[in-house]
Each structure stands twice: as structure tokens, then as C-alpha cells.
Amino acid sequence: MDITNLQYLTDRAIKDRRYLHQYPELSGQEYETSQFIRKRLEQLAIKILDYNSPSVVAMINGKKGAKTIALRADIDALPIVEEGDKSYSSNKPGIAHMCGHDGHTAILLAVAEWIALNKEKIEPNIMLIFQSAEEITPSGADALIQQGVLESVDTIFGLHLWQGLEKGKIGLTHGAMMASVDDFDIVIQGSGGHGSMPHETIDPIYIASQLMQAFQSIISRSINPIEAGVITIGTMQAGTTYNIIPDTARLSGTIRALAPETVKTIQTKMVSLTEGICQTFGAQGKIEFILGTPPLMNDPKQSRLIESIVCEKFDADVFELVDPVMGGEDFAYYLQHKPGAFIFVGMGGEKSPYPHHHPKFDIDEGVFPDAIRLFIEIIMHYHS
């Protein structure tokens, strides 16, 4: 594509991103962000479809009878206090774009502008999805799907500016790429008493320690070693002082896996261990699962299309077949319904040394040209 045009789009995207970074909004509350997006699309004379705010969905019609591609960007920020001395730091205390969604939004707006300027070159219909609430459950993607956003869509693509991939690389997997995200809460009901007389109690803290050890046997002994699975205990809450054994203990944590069958195995085993170990010690145990996003599964046909586009249109060493990661992403919901692919645009390096969700996280805006160009090349070279 024309280098001058790409530089203009990049400069526009950087300006938009820095503005959005200064005015972040939490999941489900992105109404100012939504208005910013709507105003820009209206200026470009792009039709906005009737979907629930704060998500924004737009459509550009291609040739008659053409297939429809959806391109998605997430728009929400995180409840994190930003650290560092950026000139464009968040103006909202305790809220910040510490994952890169401001960049994703700005990139898709730049692509929208390119589409508006090049309609005569475009074969497929293009749906632009600026999605609310990626960071929480219930998911913003699932909400849009329930509203019918994918009914006319043939294929969907999304990208993530990815700190864990070297700058200059574009990567994905052909299949499972990101993990499911399910959380859990456990309550252990024992019988408390004086710390000097443990034999007269049913100690829920001790039982909790047994559960934490036992859960790791699920990963090491119940899951096929070639399948990925994670059980992490994130909190343990029990007791009020040093010499009292409490009545109850509470555990909470997260489960990650790359296959639904693995999730089912983990959950089944956790229930039996919780109930069995608690019963062994005379306590009662109850576990509750908070279901989140499913595993993100790229459609191999579409992911190989992306690989061929990157290999043909970018430098020879740009494409990288990446390992799956155990982080979650609600783009997975779209891929349960339509074929498509999720893509990492690498930005790891000196300008982006901190991981996603870190208080000092920042985007390397030097990767914006590749991200914008990637979406444009997909539009120009998509075939069903």
C-alpha cells in the first residue's frame, strides 16, 4: 500500500490512542469512548448499526453478493493506578489502559478511515466491531453475539498488540491459541476453638492446606501431560488472630485450559476432592465455579490465510508460529460461532518492557503501521 497514506493513518492512530489513553473507561461504562468512535465514523460517512451501547458496530458494503468480514477491537480499560511519567497518562485516578485496548481502538479507526477513502478497491463487506467489556464477565463479545451481531458475518478477525512477542513479529497458532478462564470460590466449614486445643476443633485452615496440595495432583496426575491446564489459588481468607482456630476458611482462584474437555476434568476432580477431603476431616466443603470465557480456537483455514498474507506481504522473517498462552480473551466467543483468527502483533522490547496489566505497561506505537497494514491486507486478500 501507499507509504504516505500509511504514515498519515499511523499518525492519526497515535493521536487517537493518546487521547483515548487519557480518558479511559471501565468495562461496560465506555460511553465517552463510544461517542468518540461514533463521531469519527459519522465523519467518515460509515453506517452505524443498531446495537446496544457502549459497543459500536458499523458496516461498509462491498461488491454485490460479497462475503462479510468482521474486524474487532476492544475498547475498555482496567481498574489500575497508572505509574510512569507519560505526557498522555490517564486523567482518571484508578482507571488506565494497561492492556492495549486504546491502541486496538485507534488502529481500527485508522482502518475505517482507509476503507472510507478506498471503497472502490474493496470486494467484501466489512463489519467493524468496537466491543465493550472484554475484561469482565459477562463478556461484551457474548452480549453482542446474543444480539445477533454475527448473523450476516462469514469470517471474523481480531488482533492484540502483544508485549510477550518480539517487536517486528506477527504471530498466531493454527488451533488453540489462548486459554479458557473460569474462576472458583470454596468455603470450608469447620469448627473453631482455642489454638492450644486443636483436638477439640475441626481446623479449616489445615483442611484448606490439604486441598491446595491435592488440587495440584489434578494437573500432574489427571490431565494428559501434553494438554495444558492451570489451577491457581489466588486468595485464602481465614481467622482473625494468632491463637484462635476459626470456623471457616475460604479459597478462591482461577482455572485455565486449552480444551473444554480439560476444563471438565479439572472441575469434576476439584468437586470430588473438595467434598471428599473435607468429609474426611469432619468438615463441610462447598465449591462454586464462576464460568468465564472458553478457549480461543483459531480456525486453521483462516489462520493459514493470515500466515500466507504475512509471509507474502511483509518481510520474510515477520511471521512467527507462537506457542499458546494461558491468558484469556473473549474473542473466543466469536470463534465458537464463526471461522476466523486472532493475531498477535509483537511489541516486546525496549519501548514496551512491562507485561500487560502492569501499572507501568505502555504500548510501543512503532508497531502501529504493521497492525494497520495487517488489517488492510486481510481486507484486500480475503477469500472464502
TIGU-545595 format. One record per residue (C-alpha): chain; z, x, y; residue in one letter. Coordinates in nm, 4 decimals, decimal comma. Each point is the difference from the previous one (the first is absolute). Example, Ala and Ser with C-alpha at 12.3 -4.5 7.8 and 13.67 -1.06 7.14 Angstrom:
SITE   chain          z          x          y   resn
SITE       A     0,7800     1,2300    -0,4500      a
SITE       A    -0,0660     0,1370     0,3440      s
This chain:
SITE   chain          z          x          y   resn
SITE       A     0,0000     0,0000     0,0000      m
SITE       A    -0,0385     0,0989     0,3645      d
SITE       A     0,2642     0,2638     0,0882      i
SITE       A     0,0244    -0,1139     0,3631      t
SITE       A     0,0680    -0,3563    -0,1121      n
SITE       A     0,2624     0,1206    -0,2485      l
SITE       A     0,1758     0,2003     0,2724      q
SITE       A     0,0112    -0,3065     0,2245      y
SITE       A     0,1460    -0,2106    -0,2823      l
SITE       A     0,2539     0,2708    -0,0811      t
SITE       A     0,1155     0,0282     0,3607      d
SITE       A     0,0314    -0,3787     0,0138      r
SITE       A     0,2003    -0,0070    -0,3247      a
SITE       A     0,2389     0,2719     0,1192      i
SITE       A     0,0637    -0,1864     0,3243      k
SITE       A     0,0592    -0,3268    -0,1895      d
SITE       A     0,2246     0,1677    -0,2531      r
SITE       A     0,2207     0,1578     0,2641      r
SITE       A     0,0370    -0,3329     0,1770      y
SITE       A     0,0904    -0,1766    -0,3244      l
SITE       A     0,2439     0,2783    -0,0835      h
SITE       A     0,1892    -0,0654     0,3218      q
SITE       A     0,0309    -0,3726    -0,0733      y
SITE       A     0,0822    -0,0337    -0,3710      p
SITE       A     0,1045    -0,3268    -0,1610      e
SITE       A     0,1783    -0,0724    -0,3263      l
SITE       A    -0,1595    -0,1742    -0,2955      s
SITE       A    -0,0770    -0,3648     0,0718      g
SITE       A     0,0714     0,0448     0,3709      q
SITE       A    -0,3192     0,1761     0,1102      e
SITE       A    -0,1027    -0,2609     0,2581      y
SITE       A    -0,0690     0,2414     0,2874      e
SITE       A    -0,1971     0,2216    -0,2377      t
SITE       A    -0,1900    -0,3071    -0,1161      s
SITE       A    -0,0887    -0,0915     0,3597      q
SITE       A    -0,1198     0,3553     0,0660      f
SITE       A    -0,2303    -0,0187    -0,3038      i
SITE       A    -0,1260    -0,3476     0,0858      r
SITE       A    -0,0825     0,0975     0,3580      k
SITE       A    -0,2001     0,3015    -0,1190      r
SITE       A    -0,1940    -0,2019    -0,2581      l
SITE       A    -0,0751    -0,2707     0,2568      e
SITE       A    -0,1324     0,2651     0,2387      q
SITE       A    -0,2316     0,1117    -0,2796      l
SITE       A    -0,1133    -0,3603    -0,0586      a
SITE       A     0,1220     0,0145    -0,3594      i
SITE       A     0,0950    -0,3340    -0,1534      k
SITE       A     0,3706    -0,0398    -0,0794      i
SITE       A     0,0765    -0,2218    -0,2983      l
SITE       A     0,2793    -0,2532    -0,0240      d
SITE       A     0,2828     0,1712    -0,1887      y
SITE       A     0,3710    -0,0022     0,0720      n
SITE       A     0,1190     0,2375     0,2695      s
SITE       A     0,1065     0,2760     0,0343      p
SITE       A    -0,2714     0,1093    -0,2447      s
SITE       A    -0,3499     0,0040     0,1505      v
SITE       A    -0,3138    -0,0561    -0,2074      v
SITE       A    -0,3526     0,0301     0,1393      a
SITE       A    -0,3530    -0,0295    -0,1384      m
SITE       A    -0,3339     0,1570     0,0866      i
SITE       A    -0,2960    -0,1563    -0,1785      n
SITE       A    -0,2634     0,2271    -0,1498      g
SITE       A    -0,3352    -0,0833    -0,1536      k
SITE       A    -0,0524    -0,3463    -0,1479      k
SITE       A     0,1329    -0,0254    -0,3534      g
SITE       A     0,1766     0,3366     0,0200      a
SITE       A     0,3238     0,0911    -0,1760      k
SITE       A     0,3258     0,0122     0,1972      t
SITE       A     0,2108     0,3158     0,0364      i
SITE       A     0,3556    -0,0235     0,1268      a
SITE       A     0,1592     0,2947     0,1815      l
SITE       A     0,3776    -0,0105     0,0471      r
SITE       A     0,2526     0,1656     0,2323      a
SITE       A     0,3755    -0,0636     0,0040      d
SITE       A     0,1646    -0,0461     0,3416      i
SITE       A     0,3803     0,0029    -0,0428      d
SITE       A     0,2574     0,2664     0,0896      a
SITE       A     0,3356     0,0985    -0,1510      l
SITE       A     0,3679    -0,0383     0,1008      p
SITE       A     0,0420     0,3739     0,0626      i
SITE       A     0,1262     0,1925     0,3028      v
SITE       A    -0,2836     0,2341     0,0956      e
SITE       A     0,0816     0,3672     0,0552      e
SITE       A    -0,2048     0,2619     0,1829      g
SITE       A    -0,1467     0,0407     0,3464      d
SITE       A    -0,3370    -0,1748    -0,0187      k
SITE       A    -0,1392    -0,1119     0,3343      s
SITE       A    -0,0792    -0,3327    -0,1675      y
SITE       A     0,3312    -0,0584    -0,1842      s
SITE       A     0,1179    -0,3521    -0,0803      s
SITE       A     0,1306    -0,2010     0,2931      n
SITE       A     0,1941    -0,2267    -0,2359      k
SITE       A     0,3315     0,1481    -0,1167      p
SITE       A     0,0372    -0,0025    -0,3774      g
SITE       A    -0,3635    -0,0990    -0,0673      i
SITE       A    -0,2794     0,2522    -0,0545      a
SITE       A    -0,3354     0,0528    -0,1700      h
SITE       A     0,1242     0,2523    -0,2564      m
SITE       A    -0,2600    -0,0754    -0,2661      c
SITE       A    -0,3337     0,0159     0,1808      g
SITE       A    -0,0855    -0,3676     0,0380      h
SITE       A    -0,0664     0,0517     0,3698      d
SITE       A    -0,2714     0,2434    -0,1053      g
SITE       A    -0,1446    -0,2384    -0,2575      h
SITE       A    -0,0217    -0,2766     0,2601      t
SITE       A    -0,1645     0,2255     0,2575      a
SITE       A    -0,2509     0,1283    -0,2556      i
SITE       A    -0,1060    -0,3498    -0,1053      l
SITE       A    -0,0354    -0,1030     0,3647      l
SITE       A    -0,2322     0,2975     0,0514      a
SITE       A    -0,2020    -0,1092    -0,3034      v
SITE       A    -0,0140    -0,3524     0,1439      a
SITE       A    -0,1465     0,1435     0,3202      e
SITE       A    -0,2586     0,1958    -0,1978      w
SITE       A    -0,0964    -0,3171    -0,1874      i
SITE       A    -0,0379    -0,1921     0,3254      a
SITE       A    -0,2330     0,2700     0,1321      l
SITE       A    -0,2046     0,0286    -0,3215      n
SITE       A    -0,0311    -0,3520    -0,1403      k
SITE       A    -0,3726     0,0380    -0,0633      e
SITE       A     0,0666     0,2909    -0,2406      k
SITE       A     0,2521    -0,1821    -0,2167      i
SITE       A    -0,0925    -0,1709    -0,3269      e
SITE       A     0,3301    -0,1489    -0,1328      p
SITE       A     0,2333    -0,2450     0,1661      n
SITE       A     0,3115     0,1818     0,1220      i
SITE       A     0,3458    -0,1538     0,0025      m
SITE       A     0,2620     0,1876     0,2011      l
SITE       A     0,3602    -0,0587    -0,1098      i
SITE       A     0,2778     0,1146     0,2334      f
SITE       A     0,2937    -0,0824    -0,2238      q
SITE       A     0,3600    -0,0672     0,0927      s
SITE       A     0,3063     0,0872    -0,2086      a
SITE       A    -0,1103     0,2739    -0,2379      e
SITE       A     0,3459     0,1573     0,0004      e
SITE       A     0,2015    -0,2975    -0,1255      i
SITE       A     0,0267    -0,2630    -0,2678      t
SITE       A    -0,1383    -0,2692     0,0199      p
SITE       A    -0,3214     0,1905     0,0545      s
SITE       A    -0,2427    -0,0665     0,2826      g
SITE       A    -0,2902     0,0636    -0,2369      a
SITE       A     0,1248    -0,2601    -0,2458      d
SITE       A     0,0448    -0,2489     0,2847      a
SITE       A    -0,3624     0,0435     0,1130      l
SITE       A    -0,1263    -0,0348    -0,3573      i
SITE       A     0,1897    -0,3273    -0,0350      q
SITE       A    -0,1757    -0,1160     0,3175      q
SITE       A    -0,3364     0,0710    -0,1675      g
SITE       A    -0,1032     0,3168     0,1825      v
SITE       A    -0,1812     0,1430    -0,3047      l
SITE       A    -0,1950    -0,3103    -0,0983      e
SITE       A    -0,3271     0,1193     0,1518      s
SITE       A     0,0644     0,3721    -0,0562      v
SITE       A    -0,1858     0,1996    -0,2662      d
SITE       A     0,1662     0,3394     0,0468      t
SITE       A     0,2916     0,1355     0,2025      i
SITE       A     0,0826     0,3508     0,1214      f
SITE       A     0,2988     0,1510     0,1757      g
SITE       A     0,1124     0,3447     0,1032      l
SITE       A     0,3264     0,1773     0,0702      h
SITE       A     0,0393     0,3084     0,2163      l
SITE       A     0,1926     0,2024    -0,2569      w
SITE       A     0,2388     0,2836     0,0818      q
SITE       A     0,0275     0,0930    -0,3680      g
SITE       A    -0,3676     0,0991    -0,0161      l
SITE       A    -0,1364     0,3106     0,1713      e
SITE       A    -0,1761    -0,0548     0,3300      k
SITE       A    -0,3763    -0,0063    -0,0468      g
SITE       A     0,0172    -0,1676    -0,3403      k
SITE       A    -0,0882    -0,3582    -0,0924      i
SITE       A     0,1359    -0,1116    -0,3343      g
SITE       A     0,0667    -0,2821    -0,2411      l
SITE       A     0,0423    -0,0760    -0,3693      t
SITE       A    -0,2235    -0,1978    -0,2336      h
SITE       A     0,2623    -0,2477    -0,1156      g
SITE       A     0,3761    -0,0038     0,0592      a
SITE       A     0,0643     0,1669     0,3365      m
SITE       A     0,3355    -0,1268     0,1298      m
SITE       A     0,3040    -0,1463    -0,1681      a
SITE       A     0,1527    -0,3438    -0,0201      s
SITE       A     0,3127    -0,0506     0,2107      v
SITE       A     0,2816    -0,2143    -0,1417      d
SITE       A     0,3633     0,0229     0,1072      d
SITE       A     0,3188    -0,1045    -0,1754      f
SITE       A     0,3621    -0,0899     0,0670      d
SITE       A     0,2764     0,0243    -0,2615      i
SITE       A     0,3516    -0,1449     0,0211      v
SITE       A     0,2595     0,1241    -0,2476      i
SITE       A     0,3056    -0,2247    -0,0203      q
SITE       A     0,3014     0,1815    -0,1407      g
SITE       A     0,3717    -0,0323     0,0550      s
SITE       A     0,1681     0,2220     0,2549      g
SITE       A     0,3424     0,1520     0,0247      g
SITE       A     0,2001     0,3077     0,0915      h
SITE       A    -0,1746     0,3338    -0,0362      g
SITE       A     0,2958     0,1386    -0,1942      s
SITE       A    -0,0331    -0,2655    -0,2709      m
SITE       A    -0,3705    -0,0123    -0,0944      p
SITE       A     0,0838    -0,1315    -0,3472      h
SITE       A     0,1000    -0,3291     0,1600      e
SITE       A    -0,3367    -0,0394     0,1724      t
SITE       A    -0,3671    -0,0393    -0,0790      i
SITE       A    -0,1387     0,2670     0,2273      d
SITE       A    -0,3378    -0,1063     0,1498      p
SITE       A    -0,0558     0,3430     0,1548      i
SITE       A     0,0158     0,1714    -0,3372      y
SITE       A    -0,2293    -0,2659    -0,1476      i
SITE       A    -0,2430     0,0511     0,2891      a
SITE       A    -0,0110     0,3710    -0,0796      s
SITE       A    -0,0873    -0,0808    -0,3611      q
SITE       A    -0,2804    -0,2308     0,1143      l
SITE       A    -0,1473     0,2624     0,2306      m
SITE       A    -0,0187     0,2464    -0,2878      q
SITE       A    -0,1349    -0,2569    -0,2447      a
SITE       A    -0,2811    -0,1145     0,2291      f
SITE       A    -0,1539     0,3455    -0,0065      q
SITE       A    -0,0310    -0,0290    -0,3789      s
SITE       A    -0,2506    -0,2794     0,0629      i
SITE       A    -0,2305     0,2457     0,1738      i
SITE       A     0,0542     0,2815    -0,2503      s
SITE       A     0,0125    -0,2029    -0,3241      r
SITE       A    -0,1590    -0,3435     0,0489      s
SITE       A    -0,3051     0,0821     0,2137      i
SITE       A    -0,3024     0,1827    -0,1365      n
SITE       A     0,0218     0,3522     0,1479      p
SITE       A    -0,3560    -0,0271     0,1318      i
SITE       A     0,0900    -0,3176     0,1955      e
SITE       A     0,1720     0,0357     0,3373      a
SITE       A     0,3283    -0,1767     0,0679      g
SITE       A     0,2906     0,0467     0,2411      v
SITE       A     0,3466    -0,1571     0,0181      i
SITE       A     0,1974     0,1073     0,3063      t
SITE       A     0,3511    -0,1139     0,0892      i
SITE       A     0,0107    -0,0057     0,3794      g
SITE       A     0,3468    -0,1447     0,0663      t
SITE       A     0,3344    -0,0303    -0,1746      m
SITE       A     0,2701    -0,2082     0,1659      q
SITE       A     0,3516    -0,0259    -0,1418      a
SITE       A     0,3601     0,0353     0,1025      g
SITE       A     0,1942     0,0228     0,3240      t
SITE       A     0,2442     0,2870    -0,0464      t
SITE       A     0,0841     0,2988    -0,2195      y
SITE       A     0,2656    -0,1483    -0,2317      n
SITE       A    -0,1320    -0,3489    -0,0785      i
SITE       A    -0,2481    -0,0862    -0,2718      i
SITE       A    -0,2106    -0,2852     0,1417      p
SITE       A    -0,1040    -0,3254    -0,1654      d
SITE       A    -0,3728     0,0447     0,0618      t
SITE       A    -0,2669     0,2616     0,0446      a
SITE       A    -0,3529    -0,0485     0,1261      r
SITE       A    -0,3106     0,2069    -0,0616      l
SITE       A    -0,3409    -0,0376     0,1585      s
SITE       A    -0,3198     0,1925    -0,0361      g
SITE       A    -0,3728    -0,0012    -0,0561      t
SITE       A    -0,2405    -0,0001    -0,2959      i
SITE       A    -0,3439     0,1594     0,0226      r
SITE       A    -0,2811    -0,0008    -0,2574      a
SITE       A    -0,3783     0,0280    -0,0213      l
SITE       A    -0,0510    -0,2762    -0,2583      a
SITE       A     0,1370    -0,3565    -0,0215      p
SITE       A     0,0912     0,0566    -0,3664      e
SITE       A     0,2241     0,2900     0,1014      t
SITE       A     0,1757    -0,2161     0,2593      v
SITE       A     0,0661    -0,2665    -0,2639      k
SITE       A     0,1457     0,2557    -0,2420      t
SITE       A     0,2270     0,1487     0,2666      i
SITE       A     0,1289    -0,3393     0,1115      q
SITE       A     0,0641    -0,1227    -0,3555      t
SITE       A     0,1916     0,3157    -0,0897      k
SITE       A     0,2016    -0,0066     0,3220      m
SITE       A     0,1135    -0,3552    -0,0712      v
SITE       A     0,1084     0,0811    -0,3562      s
SITE       A     0,1828     0,3188     0,1061      l
SITE       A     0,1757    -0,1717     0,2903      t
SITE       A     0,1214    -0,2878    -0,2131      e
SITE       A     0,0778     0,2133    -0,3058      g
SITE       A     0,1883     0,2853     0,1681      i
SITE       A     0,2027    -0,2344     0,2186      c
SITE       A     0,0902    -0,2127    -0,3012      q
SITE       A     0,1030     0,3105    -0,1952      t
SITE       A     0,2635     0,0801     0,2622      f
SITE       A     0,1117    -0,3601     0,0455      g
SITE       A    -0,1771    -0,0550     0,3310      a
SITE       A    -0,2803    -0,2316     0,1099      q
SITE       A    -0,3250     0,1347     0,1367      g
SITE       A    -0,2748    -0,1827     0,1819      k
SITE       A    -0,3304     0,1520     0,1105      i
SITE       A    -0,2444    -0,1590     0,2439      e
SITE       A    -0,3538     0,1267     0,0581      f
SITE       A    -0,1702    -0,0271     0,3385      i
SITE       A    -0,3690     0,0007    -0,0837      l
SITE       A    -0,2262     0,1912     0,2356      g
SITE       A    -0,3560     0,1269    -0,0008      t
SITE       A    -0,1958     0,0574    -0,3234      p
SITE       A    -0,1608     0,3330    -0,0939      p
SITE       A    -0,3035     0,0875     0,2114      l
SITE       A    -0,2993     0,0195    -0,2346      m
SITE       A    -0,3291     0,1222     0,1423      n
SITE       A    -0,3088    -0,1544    -0,1538      d
SITE       A    -0,1809     0,2960    -0,1620      p
SITE       A    -0,3465    -0,1186     0,1050      k
SITE       A     0,1038    -0,0241     0,3651      q
SITE       A     0,2098     0,3174    -0,0021      s
SITE       A    -0,2924     0,1951    -0,1457      r
SITE       A    -0,2205    -0,1430     0,2751      l
SITE       A     0,2468     0,1458     0,2511      i
SITE       A    -0,0046     0,3330    -0,1817      e
SITE       A    -0,3803     0,0113     0,0131      s
SITE       A    -0,0044    -0,0913     0,3710      i
SITE       A     0,2535     0,2708     0,0877      v
SITE       A    -0,1774     0,2617    -0,2118      c
SITE       A    -0,3404    -0,0812     0,1493      e
SITE       A     0,0906    -0,0637     0,3648      k
SITE       A     0,2875     0,2453     0,0593      f
SITE       A     0,0363     0,3705    -0,0718      d
SITE       A    -0,0078     0,1040    -0,3644      a
SITE       A     0,3729     0,0733    -0,0313      d
SITE       A     0,1320    -0,3130     0,1756      v
SITE       A     0,0415    -0,2339    -0,2970      f
SITE       A     0,3079     0,0399    -0,2172      e
SITE       A     0,1009    -0,1956    -0,3072      l
SITE       A     0,3701    -0,0507     0,0739      v
SITE       A     0,2957    -0,0593    -0,2280      d
SITE       A     0,1560    -0,3470     0,0158      p
SITE       A     0,3073    -0,0278     0,2217      v
SITE       A     0,3129    -0,2059    -0,0618      m
SITE       A     0,0065    -0,1471     0,3496      g
SITE       A    -0,1044    -0,3617     0,0352      g
SITE       A    -0,2652    -0,1729     0,2111      e
SITE       A    -0,0694    -0,3723     0,0285      d
SITE       A    -0,3756     0,0616     0,0045      f
SITE       A     0,0615    -0,0344    -0,3757      a
SITE       A     0,0019    -0,3801     0,0415      y
SITE       A    -0,3586    -0,0003     0,1258      y
SITE       A    -0,1092     0,2086    -0,2984      l
SITE       A     0,1539    -0,2514    -0,2399      q
SITE       A    -0,2559    -0,2535     0,1241      h
SITE       A    -0,3074     0,1998     0,1049      k
SITE       A    -0,1528     0,3353    -0,0978      p
SITE       A     0,0468     0,2747     0,2527      g
SITE       A     0,1625     0,3332     0,0713      a
SITE       A     0,2804     0,1512     0,2016      f
SITE       A    -0,0635     0,3446     0,1465      i
SITE       A     0,2194     0,2832     0,1285      f
SITE       A    -0,1202     0,1913     0,3066      v
SITE       A     0,1933     0,3256    -0,0100      g
SITE       A     0,1830     0,1238     0,3082      m
SITE       A     0,2676     0,2285    -0,1452      g
SITE       A     0,0359     0,3224     0,1951      g
SITE       A     0,1429     0,1561     0,3127      e
SITE       A    -0,0483    -0,3063     0,2234      k
SITE       A     0,1373    -0,2424    -0,2583      s
SITE       A     0,2747     0,1868    -0,1902      p
SITE       A     0,2460    -0,2872    -0,0503      y
SITE       A    -0,0344    -0,2636    -0,2742      p
SITE       A    -0,0571    -0,3704     0,0576      h
SITE       A     0,3110    -0,1911     0,1194      h
SITE       A     0,1618     0,3206     0,1318      h
SITE       A     0,1408    -0,0338     0,3572      p
SITE       A    -0,2278     0,2862     0,1128      k
SITE       A    -0,3122    -0,1217    -0,1797      f
SITE       A    -0,3185     0,0191     0,2044      d
SITE       A    -0,3699    -0,0458    -0,0627      i
SITE       A    -0,2477     0,2833     0,0310      d
SITE       A    -0,2578    -0,1748     0,2165      e
SITE       A    -0,2497     0,2700    -0,0928      g
SITE       A    -0,0793    -0,1972    -0,3164      v
SITE       A    -0,1073    -0,3133     0,1885      f
SITE       A    -0,3702     0,0925     0,0001      p
SITE       A    -0,0069     0,0246    -0,3807      d
SITE       A     0,1886    -0,3294    -0,0393      a
SITE       A    -0,2287    -0,1879     0,2404      i
SITE       A    -0,3087     0,1522    -0,1538      r
SITE       A     0,1210    -0,0839    -0,3517      l
SITE       A     0,0174    -0,3724     0,0744      f
SITE       A    -0,3399     0,0129     0,1725      i
SITE       A    -0,1608     0,1830    -0,2938      e
SITE       A     0,1430    -0,2620    -0,2370      i
SITE       A    -0,1586    -0,2758     0,2107      i
SITE       A    -0,3346     0,1789     0,0074      m
SITE       A    -0,0144     0,0970    -0,3675      h
SITE       A     0,1777    -0,2852    -0,1766      y
SITE       A    -0,1824    -0,1535    -0,2927      h
SITE       A     0,1390    -0,2634    -0,2351      s
